[in-house]
């Protein structure tokens, strides 16, 4: 028996990257197998062509082929069934023997051929060779050994010989004339041939979203390509021309796609993903690779997301483009695949690294190991795309392939502390394997990613995550420059609740991701409107829950909605139909309480706190939801909240046109939301020219009942000022508890607003109240001003406060800081100075004499 088989490696003109980082650090599962094909198959042109087509589609390369008339004894020793060769009138039947190699070649070939029983093959593998071309189990078309030992035996048997030197070969031509020719061979040719490995670039266009990248990496690995490096780049038209892109491809590869998100057209990133890969016969497989990748994405149900990014005809070459490796192409694409930022000393104490689970957070996920592209891609699919349970995927900001981690990088990625015994071993293990490092973003990112991690985490160190915002920032700085962090807005479910992703105002830039990670997201504005009948007796409680949920009160106004304001608030901008008469009647039936609120993720969080629009549905979900507490039915649902960031800005400008009471942020500056530095409604002229008088019966609206809320002859109206020092106190907000208790004693709120008096206004208010103490208490900053009405509300207000403090001694300190008039004349002056009028159901009104 021939002792072995022989290879001949063929040199090609295809190039390889000579960079030190371009090394294959993954285990390649390239196998060699063979098949014996009988005449029933190779004499059928269509069947044979289909067989070769399936081999090519499966990334298998033919490395040896022989056409023989082997004796039956030799076939029997090789365990080949006689029926394969269809022995008949001739003692020796022709056999076509093919050797092929590729990733997992043996198992892939078994899938191509299917079960040997054609009936079974038609049920389980209807597209296999046996299902389509075999007519019976007693007439098999081919034979391929399954065991590795039989494969090796077959290769030695059929491809183990060499042509001897100075041998004489006889070639039979079509005229049956024997032609002899002598070949003087300088070396002995091998029977099996393979080509040297070569490199290619795979370009993935921007129309393919980052949530598809894990499937692309997995599909490339399954077709035998080894990953050497990757990067995301923007390609210009000139570069596209040098890379051989057609005019149609330029439209996809060089332009940022635009998609409809949350009712707005959003321009996405124009970055392409570039993969540097290596395999045998790499250039030959280039033409098939885009089609195979497109089929894989279609099988995963991702074509719809791609089609939303590209309005023209979608095809494989719109999404993918392959280029043979060359130094010129490498230079055109930037040549920065393995570049990491220079290590610099970071003064971590200067940053706070805020943890805001309800806002978007950045986390670093690292996959390591020789076979990570094969073994860990299922985990990455789940991370980027989400799971079947409806869990939303992560937004991929950046990714980098590191062929070998440095000592510093391994120390930073190690999940163990320096003092732990596993730390040293983990660092040594990490420095010996490649790594795929990714920066991800989503809401509650750390909590969600921990749930997805293997139960034995950190286990074999194949999956690692940054455990805290601080380590996420350090690892991000270690592997990525800020330019490499590219948002993917299609993977951001909070997008409609956030500011625009780009700001074009001169001199103003959007918040950088590095700044976002160290300082935290900027607080946003939103509007909460408590509808008539839902708030008057719960005013203090409302201010309490606002504070407890992390909101800062930056605007407060008691107002009566007219039809135009109500329609602009309640209905989205795209709905032009006027508000329904029944709803308008309800909204104009009494005063509403408008609150301007500020906090991180303000819009989304408010909608979560309110719950469904139908209070009945809200009560079935959670009794603590605001609409469950303040609403009765879908019409009288108690509260309106801005449904999106864009609508929140419009609502704030509509209800608080003069501005809000807080420091200006860059987002407010961009949206042209003013910040109050004085009280626009305070008026010295009104104080001098107006009086407070009892309302006549004809001044009451039919929708407000038969008369004022307080109709006693002892009714008095006072003005209560809550200065900035009380408003800015931490939880619990005792001033709101005091207000709630005042309402329980019979006081009724007739007007109110939040303002920021300037120095002159503060001095004037202090002169009206208490010249010395008032000036000290009424400091700079927002001030809550409310008008309260009750029997003897002015003359007996001290007695009312004392009765409250007897029940709640902890409120004594709050009452000492309140500002209010101690006489009716001062109350009238203050009310006329601060308010242009009171509610329509008030016993008193601010009017000219």
ChimeraX attribute file (.defattr): number of C-alpha atoms within 10 A of each C-alpha:
attribute: neighborCount
match mode: 1-to-1
recipient: residues
	/A:1	7
	/A:2	11
	/A:3	9
	/A:4	13
	/A:5	19
	/A:6	16
	/A:7	15
	/A:8	15
	/A:9	13
	/A:10	10
	/A:11	10
	/A:12	11
	/A:13	7
	/A:14	17
	/A:15	16
	/A:16	18
	/A:17	19
	/A:18	9
	/A:19	7
	/A:20	7
	/A:21	15
	/A:22	20
	/A:23	16
	/A:24	17
	/A:25	19
	/A:26	19
	/A:27	12
	/A:28	17
	/A:29	13
	/A:30	15
	/A:31	15
	/A:32	20
	/A:33	27
	/A:34	27
	/A:35	20
	/A:36	23
	/A:37	23
	/A:38	22
	/A:39	17
	/A:40	18
	/A:41	21
	/A:42	18
	/A:43	11
	/A:44	12
	/A:45	10
	/A:46	11
	/A:47	17
	/A:48	17
	/A:49	13
	/A:50	16
	/A:51	18
	/A:52	14
	/A:53	12
	/A:54	18
	/A:55	20
	/A:56	15
	/A:57	15
	/A:58	21
	/A:59	24
	/A:60	28
	/A:61	23
	/A:62	20
	/A:63	20
	/A:64	20
	/A:65	19
	/A:66	14
	/A:67	12
	/A:68	13
	/A:69	13
	/A:70	15
	/A:71	12
	/A:72	17
	/A:73	10
	/A:74	11
	/A:75	14
	/A:76	11
	/A:77	8
	/A:78	14
	/A:79	12
	/A:80	18
	/A:81	16
	/A:82	14
	/A:83	15
	/A:84	21
	/A:85	26
	/A:86	18
	/A:87	13
	/A:88	9
	/A:89	7
	/A:90	8
	/A:91	10
	/A:92	15
	/A:93	18
	/A:94	18
	/A:95	20
	/A:96	17
	/A:97	22
	/A:98	20
	/A:99	23
	/A:100	22
	/A:101	22
	/A:102	26
	/A:103	21
	/A:104	18
	/A:105	22
	/A:106	22
	/A:107	12
	/A:108	16
	/A:109	22
	/A:110	16
	/A:111	15
	/A:112	17
	/A:113	22
	/A:114	22
	/A:115	20
	/A:116	21
	/A:117	17
	/A:118	25
	/A:119	17
	/A:120	15
	/A:121	20
	/A:122	17
	/A:123	11
	/A:124	13
	/A:125	19
	/A:126	15
	/A:127	16
	/A:128	22
	/A:129	27
	/A:130	26
	/A:131	23
	/A:132	17
	/A:133	18
	/A:134	22
	/A:135	14
	/A:136	14
	/A:137	15
	/A:138	14
	/A:139	19
	/A:140	24
	/A:141	25
	/A:142	26
	/A:143	19
	/A:144	20
	/A:145	20
	/A:146	14
	/A:147	11
	/A:148	13
	/A:149	10
	/A:150	16
	/A:151	19
	/A:152	16
	/A:153	20
	/A:154	22
	/A:155	24
	/A:156	17
	/A:157	17
	/A:158	20
	/A:159	23
	/A:160	19
	/A:161	17
	/A:162	12
	/A:163	14
	/A:164	13
	/A:165	14
	/A:166	11
	/A:167	12
	/A:168	13
	/A:169	12
	/A:170	12
	/A:171	12
	/A:172	11
	/A:173	9
	/A:174	7
	/A:175	6
	/A:176	8
	/A:177	10
	/A:178	11
	/A:179	10
	/A:180	11
	/A:181	11
	/A:182	11
	/A:183	12
	/A:184	11
	/A:185	12
	/A:186	8
	/A:187	9
	/A:188	12
	/A:189	16
	/A:190	17
	/A:191	20
	/A:192	19
	/A:193	18
	/A:194	18
	/A:195	17
	/A:196	17
	/A:197	18
	/A:198	20
	/A:199	26
	/A:200	25
	/A:201	24
	/A:202	23
	/A:203	25
	/A:204	26
	/A:205	28
	/A:206	27
	/A:207	28
	/A:208	26
	/A:209	22
	/A:210	25
	/A:211	24
	/A:212	18
	/A:213	20
	/A:214	20
	/A:215	21
	/A:216	21
	/A:217	18
	/A:218	22
	/A:219	22
	/A:220	20
	/A:221	21
	/A:222	18
	/A:223	20
	/A:224	23
	/A:225	23
	/A:226	23
	/A:227	23
	/A:228	23
	/A:229	22
	/A:230	23
	/A:231	23
	/A:232	24
	/A:233	17
	/A:234	18
	/A:235	21
	/A:236	14
	/A:237	15
	/A:238	11
	/A:239	16
	/A:240	18
	/A:241	13
	/A:242	12
	/A:243	20
	/A:244	13
	/A:245	19
	/A:246	12
	/A:247	12
	/A:248	12
	/A:249	18
	/A:250	20
	/A:251	17
	/A:252	25
	/A:253	28
	/A:254	20
	/A:255	22
	/A:256	21
	/A:257	21
	/A:258	18
	/A:259	20
	/A:260	12
	/A:261	15
	/A:262	13
	/A:263	9
	/A:264	10
	/A:265	10
	/A:266	18
	/A:267	17
	/A:268	21
	/A:269	18
	/A:270	21
	/A:271	21
	/A:272	27
	/A:273	21
	/A:274	21
	/A:275	24
	/A:276	23
	/A:277	26
	/A:278	24
	/A:279	23
	/A:280	19
	/A:281	19
	/A:282	23
	/A:283	22
	/A:284	13
	/A:285	21
	/A:286	17
	/A:287	14
	/A:288	16
	/A:289	23
	/A:290	22
	/A:291	16
	/A:292	19
	/A:293	21
	/A:294	20
	/A:295	15
	/A:296	17
	/A:297	19
	/A:298	13
	/A:299	10
	/A:300	11
	/A:301	10
	/A:302	18
	/A:303	17
	/A:304	10
	/A:305	16
	/A:306	18
	/A:307	16
	/A:308	14
	/A:309	22
	/A:310	20
	/A:311	12
	/A:312	11
	/A:313	8
	/A:314	15
	/A:315	12
	/A:316	15
	/A:317	20
	/A:318	24
	/A:319	23
	/A:320	25
	/A:321	22
	/A:322	23
	/A:323	18
	/A:324	21
	/A:325	22
	/A:326	16
	/A:327	13
	/A:328	11
	/A:329	17
	/A:330	16
	/A:331	10
	/A:332	16
	/A:333	21
	/A:334	13
	/A:335	14
	/A:336	14
	/A:337	22
	/A:338	16
	/A:339	14
	/A:340	14
	/A:341	12
	/A:342	11
	/A:343	10
	/A:344	8
	/A:345	6
	/A:346	10
	/A:347	7
	/A:348	12
	/A:349	7
	/A:350	8
	/A:351	14
	/A:352	13
	/A:353	20
	/A:354	16
	/A:355	18
	/A:356	16
	/A:357	13
	/A:358	15
	/A:359	20
	/A:360	23
	/A:361	23
	/A:362	27
	/A:363	27
	/A:364	27
	/A:365	22
	/A:366	19
	/A:367	23
	/A:368	26
	/A:369	22
	/A:370	17
	/A:371	19
	/A:372	19
	/A:373	25
	/A:374	16
	/A:375	14
	/A:376	17
	/A:377	20
	/A:378	13
	/A:379	15
	/A:380	23
	/A:381	18
	/A:382	18
	/A:383	24
	/A:384	20
	/A:385	21
	/A:386	15
	/A:387	13
	/A:388	8
	/A:389	6
	/A:390	8
	/A:391	12
	/A:392	19
	/A:393	24
	/A:394	28
	/A:395	26
	/A:396	24
	/A:397	19
	/A:398	25
	/A:399	24
	/A:400	22
	/A:401	23
	/A:402	23
	/A:403	24
	/A:404	18
	/A:405	21
	/A:406	14
	/A:407	13
	/A:408	12
	/A:409	16
	/A:410	19
	/A:411	20
	/A:412	17
	/A:413	25
	/A:414	23
	/A:415	19
	/A:416	17
	/A:417	12
	/A:418	11
	/A:419	8
	/A:420	8
	/A:421	10
	/A:422	13
	/A:423	16
	/A:424	15
	/A:425	11
	/A:426	18
	/A:427	22
	/A:428	15
	/A:429	17
	/A:430	23
	/A:431	19
	/A:432	17
	/A:433	19
	/A:434	22
	/A:435	25
	/A:436	19
	/A:437	23
	/A:438	23
	/A:439	27
	/A:440	25
	/A:441	24
	/A:442	24
	/A:443	20
	/A:444	16
	/A:445	20
	/A:446	22
	/A:447	11
	/A:448	16
	/A:449	19
	/A:450	13
	/A:451	9
	/A:452	13
	/A:453	15
	/A:454	12
	/A:455	9
	/A:456	8
	/A:457	14
	/A:458	15
	/A:459	10
	/A:460	12
	/A:461	18
	/A:462	20
	/A:463	21
	/A:464	20
	/A:465	25
	/A:466	24
	/A:467	16
	/A:468	15
	/A:469	21
	/A:470	19
	/A:471	17
	/A:472	24
	/A:473	23
	/A:474	16
	/A:475	22
	/A:476	24
	/A:477	18
	/A:478	17
	/A:479	25
	/A:480	20
	/A:481	15
	/A:482	14
	/A:483	9
	/A:484	17
	/A:485	20
	/A:486	19
	/A:487	19
	/A:488	18
	/A:489	19
	/A:490	18
	/A:491	20
	/A:492	19
	/A:493	17
	/A:494	18
	/A:495	16
	/A:496	19
	/A:497	22
	/A:498	20
	/A:499	19
	/A:500	14
	/A:501	13
	/A:502	11
	/A:503	15
	/A:504	10
	/A:505	11
	/A:506	7
	/A:507	6
	/A:508	12
	/A:509	13
	/A:510	15
	/A:511	17
	/A:512	12
	/A:513	20
	/A:514	16
	/A:515	13
	/A:516	17
	/A:517	23
	/A:518	18
	/A:519	15
	/A:520	21
	/A:521	20
	/A:522	16
	/A:523	17
	/A:524	22
	/A:525	27
	/A:526	30
	/A:527	29
	/A:528	23
	/A:529	23
	/A:530	24
	/A:531	26
	/A:532	21
	/A:533	18
	/A:534	21
	/A:535	19
	/A:536	19
	/A:537	18
	/A:538	18
	/A:539	18
	/A:540	22
	/A:541	17
	/A:542	18
	/A:543	20
	/A:544	19
	/A:545	15
	/A:546	18
	/A:547	21
	/A:548	14
	/A:549	12
	/A:550	15
	/A:551	22
	/A:552	21
	/A:553	23
	/A:554	23
	/A:555	25
	/A:556	24
	/A:557	22
	/A:558	21
	/A:559	19
	/A:560	19
	/A:561	21
	/A:562	12
	/A:563	18
	/A:564	11
	/A:565	13
	/A:566	17
	/A:567	20
	/A:568	18
	/A:569	24
	/A:570	16
	/A:571	13
	/A:572	13
	/A:573	11
	/A:574	7
	/A:575	10
	/A:576	10
	/A:577	8
	/A:578	13
	/A:579	18
	/A:580	10
	/A:581	10
	/A:582	9
	/A:583	16
	/A:584	17
	/A:585	14
	/A:586	16
	/A:587	21
	/A:588	19
	/A:589	19
	/A:590	20
	/A:591	25
	/A:592	23
	/A:593	22
	/A:594	23
	/A:595	25
	/A:596	25
	/A:597	25
	/A:598	22
	/A:599	19
	/A:600	20
	/A:601	22
	/A:602	26
	/A:603	28
	/A:604	21
	/A:605	18
	/A:606	23
	/A:607	19
	/A:608	11
	/A:609	14
	/A:610	23
	/A:611	21
	/A:612	19
	/A:613	20
	/A:614	18
	/A:615	26
	/A:616	17
	/A:617	16
	/A:618	21
	/A:619	19
	/A:620	10
	/A:621	13
	/A:622	13
	/A:623	15
	/A:624	13
	/A:625	19
	/A:626	24
	/A:627	29
	/A:628	25
	/A:629	17
	/A:630	20
	/A:631	23
	/A:632	16
	/A:633	15
	/A:634	14
	/A:635	14
	/A:636	20
	/A:637	24
	/A:638	26
	/A:639	22
	/A:640	19
	/A:641	23
	/A:642	26
	/A:643	18
	/A:644	22
	/A:645	23
	/A:646	17
	/A:647	21
	/A:648	23
	/A:649	20
	/A:650	21
	/A:651	24
	/A:652	25
	/A:653	18
	/A:654	14
	/A:655	21
	/A:656	19
	/A:657	12
	/A:658	17
	/A:659	21
	/A:660	28
	/A:661	25
	/A:662	19
	/A:663	12
	/A:664	14
	/A:665	14
	/A:666	14
	/A:667	20
	/A:668	18
	/A:669	13
	/A:670	16
	/A:671	16
	/A:672	13
	/A:673	21
	/A:674	18
	/A:675	18
	/A:676	22
	/A:677	19
	/A:678	19
	/A:679	19
	/A:680	14
	/A:681	15
	/A:682	20
	/A:683	15
	/A:684	15
	/A:685	10
	/A:686	20
	/A:687	21
	/A:688	12
	/A:689	12
	/A:690	20
	/A:691	19
	/A:692	22
	/A:693	14
	/A:694	16
	/A:695	18
	/A:696	12
	/A:697	11
	/A:698	8
	/A:699	12
	/A:700	18
	/A:701	14
	/A:702	10
	/A:703	13
	/A:704	15
	/A:705	12
	/A:706	11
	/A:707	19
	/A:708	18
	/A:709	18
	/A:710	19
	/A:711	14
	/A:712	12
	/A:713	10
	/A:714	10
	/A:715	16
	/A:716	22
	/A:717	26
	/A:718	26
	/A:719	26
	/A:720	20
	/A:721	19
	/A:722	23
	/A:723	21
	/A:724	17
	/A:725	16
	/A:726	20
	/A:727	19
	/A:728	14
	/A:729	12
	/A:730	10
	/A:731	10
	/A:732	12
	/A:733	20
	/A:734	21
	/A:735	22
	/A:736	23
	/A:737	19
	/A:738	21
	/A:739	18
	/A:740	21
	/A:741	20
	/A:742	20
	/A:743	19
	/A:744	12
	/A:745	13
	/A:746	15
	/A:747	23
	/A:748	20
	/A:749	25
	/A:750	25
	/A:751	23
	/A:752	23
	/A:753	20
	/A:754	23
	/A:755	26
	/A:756	25
	/A:757	25
	/A:758	17
	/A:759	15
	/A:760	10
	/A:761	18
	/A:762	20
	/A:763	19
	/A:764	17
	/A:765	25
	/A:766	19
	/A:767	15
	/A:768	16
	/A:769	21
	/A:770	16
	/A:771	13
	/A:772	11
	/A:773	13
	/A:774	21
	/A:775	17
	/A:776	14
	/A:777	20
	/A:778	24
	/A:779	18
	/A:780	16
	/A:781	20
	/A:782	29
	/A:783	23
	/A:784	20
	/A:785	23
	/A:786	22
	/A:787	23
	/A:788	22
	/A:789	25
	/A:790	24
	/A:791	18
	/A:792	18
	/A:793	24
	/A:794	24
	/A:795	15
	/A:796	14
	/A:797	19
	/A:798	14
	/A:799	11
	/A:800	17
	/A:801	18
	/A:802	15
	/A:803	13
	/A:804	18
	/A:805	17
	/A:806	11
	/A:807	9
	/A:808	13
	/A:809	12
	/A:810	11
	/A:811	18
	/A:812	16
	/A:813	13
	/A:814	19
	/A:815	18
	/A:816	10
	/A:817	19
	/A:818	16
	/A:819	21
	/A:820	23
	/A:821	22
	/A:822	17
	/A:823	14
	/A:824	16
	/A:825	13
	/A:826	19
	/A:827	24
	/A:828	21
	/A:829	22
	/A:830	23
	/A:831	30
	/A:832	25
	/A:833	24
	/A:834	24
	/A:835	22
	/A:836	17
	/A:837	16
	/A:838	21
	/A:839	21
	/A:840	21
	/A:841	22
	/A:842	24
	/A:843	27
	/A:844	24
	/A:845	25
	/A:846	22
	/A:847	17
	/A:848	12
	/A:849	8
